[in-house]
Every structure is written in C-alpha cells, then in structure tokens.
Amino acid sequence: MPPVLRSRRARRGCCRKTLVKAREAVRAAESEPRFRPPVEQMDRAGKVDSAYAELGRIQVEEEQVISRTGCVGAKVIAGDFHR
C-alpha cells in the first residue's frame, strides 16, 4: 500500500477501498463536469459509496443511450423533480 493511502486512511479513519473510490470519483469529476454533483454531495454528506454508485449509474445510462441511438454525443438528463 502506498504511503499516501496509509496516511490518508489513518487521518480519515476509513478503509483503502473507500479511499480508492473517493479518488476515482474526484478524478472523474475533474475530467467531466457531469460527474460533479455526486462528488459535491459526497463532500457534503461524507458518503463515498453512494456517490461512487451514482457515478456508475450515470455511466451505465449514457452507455445505454449510446447503444440505443448510436449517437456518441447523446446526454442523459436526470434529476429529482419532486421539489
């Protein structure tokens, strides 16, 4: 295990898998703006698993749209419209 992960885990009190998920989520949000809302929620709530799962859900939905339409530039707009 790299020293950086060891020291972060010790400071934050979470396991290595959680740190890896958090790092992947942050990198995804840095590269693609559509992934920022789940990561911002992760920062507010401190729930890494739910943000990571949401990122996976977004990716799967986009892949399904692309496979159905054949359009690579297709976007999925998802939101909570209950408010």
Secondary structure, DSSP 8 states (H G I E B T S, - for coil): --HHHHHHHHHHT--HHHHHHHHHHHHHHHH-GGGHHHHHHHHHH--HHHHHHHHHHHHHHHHHHHHHH--TT----------
